[in-house]
């Protein structure tokens, strides 16, 4: 798979929640830097946040079929682990 900046990719983890992210750059031949990382867990956006990461290039897969979360999936703000985002940002 050709990995270009801006490509949406997937890093398979334990089922059923892979990690998704957008490629920023190739760090070297074996690693890619990704941003906008989120997991397939429906609680992800409201309960925890993922930082930018460096993933092994040989494990990265194309994720063209991935769709971002719908507005109704951003719920669970009553969770004690909810991530509070500043609206001014």
C-alpha atoms as one frame of an Amber mdcrd trajectory, in Angstrom:
protein
   0.000   0.000   0.000   1.325   3.450  -0.905   1.157   5.728   2.139   0.786
   9.422   1.332   0.210  12.366   3.688  -3.497  12.919   4.268  -4.382   9.253
   3.752  -6.874   7.768   6.210  -5.407   4.556   7.624  -6.256   1.843  10.122
  -4.022   0.077  12.651  -5.609  -3.278  13.508  -5.736  -4.011  17.230  -7.892
  -6.328  19.261 -11.309  -6.821  17.666 -13.652  -5.087  17.257 -11.900  -1.751
  17.890  -9.071  -0.854  15.484  -7.388   2.554  15.580  -7.986   5.033  12.759
  -5.861   8.055  11.921  -4.732  10.394   9.169  -1.133  10.204   7.930   0.922
  13.347   8.508   4.292  12.147   7.216   6.607   9.204   6.777   9.066   9.319
   9.688  11.354   6.803   7.996  11.012   3.655   5.866   9.307   1.704   8.654
   7.176   4.306  10.484   4.400   6.814   9.770   3.235   9.711  11.947  -0.560
   9.920  12.264  -2.929  12.527  13.695  -6.687  12.658  14.416  -6.399   9.220
  16.010  -9.591   7.612  17.251 -10.636   4.058  17.932 -13.716   2.222  16.762
 -15.091   2.155  20.309 -18.335   4.195  20.344 -17.316   5.641  23.707 -14.018
   6.964  22.339 -14.904  10.595  21.663 -16.682  11.116  24.961 -14.563   9.085
  27.360 -10.968   9.322  26.224  -8.698  10.978  23.703  -5.846   9.623  21.608
  -2.706  11.654  20.983  -0.830  11.808  17.702   1.216   8.652  17.252   3.906
   6.904  15.236   2.748   3.581  13.790   4.738   0.812  12.083   4.217   1.168
   8.332   3.960  -2.580   7.692   0.944  -2.868  10.043  -0.989   0.099   8.636
  -3.960  -0.728   6.413  -6.088   1.388   4.112  -9.311   2.618   5.699 -11.253
   4.104   2.797 -14.533   2.678   4.078 -14.262   4.288   7.519 -16.834   6.956
   8.335 -16.515   9.391  11.192 -18.934   9.315  14.072 -22.417  10.745  13.722
 -23.449  13.517  16.112 -25.602  11.150  18.171 -22.541   8.950  18.814 -20.754
  11.775  20.613 -22.999  11.361  23.665 -22.248   9.958  27.106 -21.063  13.315
  28.411 -22.389  12.280  31.823 -19.529   9.780  32.012 -16.939  10.545  34.712
 -14.278   9.917  32.047 -15.747  12.360  29.523 -13.291  14.574  27.676 -14.424
  18.189  27.906 -13.456  20.282  24.900 -13.305  24.057  24.919 -15.777  25.449
  22.348 -13.529  28.459  21.699 -10.864  26.260  20.107
